[in-house]
Amino acid sequence: MVSSRTWQRNTGFTLIEILLAFAIISALALMGIGAYQLLFQRSLVDQAAAELMLTLQEAQDYSVRVKEGKAYGVHLVLDISEYLLITDNKPVDIIQVYRLPASVYFDEVTFAGDEVFFAKLTGTSSVVGSITLSDGRLHKRISVSGNGVIDLD
């Protein structure tokens, strides 16, 4: 006679199967979090570079339009990761203060000084060089040419 116990089907998962599934899901979640953090950091550097480039273009535009009869420029405050939209008045008028995100900093500045001014009416630059922003892993460079072309690399 066959016992009823041998005909019972074992349903459910074993502890090893549950632990294996948990390990796979955990590994996938960690990879997703790492990818998200990298994407978030990249967007911070991209956003900071775009804002700095727009500020340079705004200074150039104000100079071309001779807004209030002044030339405009951008002053870089390298040690505290800020930049200022300014005029060429003496003393300098600060129009707007901008701050880079906490993890982004000025990596390299190839200008002769820490200011870029644009000529009235023509918008040509007083200096030629580039500004590189970084977070330690990602880098974005903004170039300013003598004829006033501002380019994001």
GIQUIJO-V928799 format. One record per run of one state. SS is the DSSP state (~ for helix, > for strand, _ for the rest). FROM is the first residue (numbers start at 1). TO is the last residue. If there is no record, write none. Layout:
ss=SS from=FROM to=TO
ss=SS from=FROM to=TO
This chain:
ss=_ from=1 to=14
ss=~ from=15 to=64
ss=_ from=65 to=66
ss=~ from=67 to=69
ss=_ from=70 to=71
ss=> from=72 to=77
ss=~ from=78 to=80
ss=_ from=81 to=81
ss=> from=82 to=87
ss=_ from=88 to=93
ss=> from=94 to=99
ss=_ from=100 to=104
ss=> from=105 to=109
ss=_ from=110 to=114
ss=> from=115 to=118
ss=_ from=119 to=124
ss=> from=125 to=125
ss=_ from=126 to=128
ss=> from=129 to=134
ss=_ from=135 to=138
ss=> from=139 to=144
ss=_ from=145 to=149
ss=> from=150 to=152
ss=_ from=153 to=153
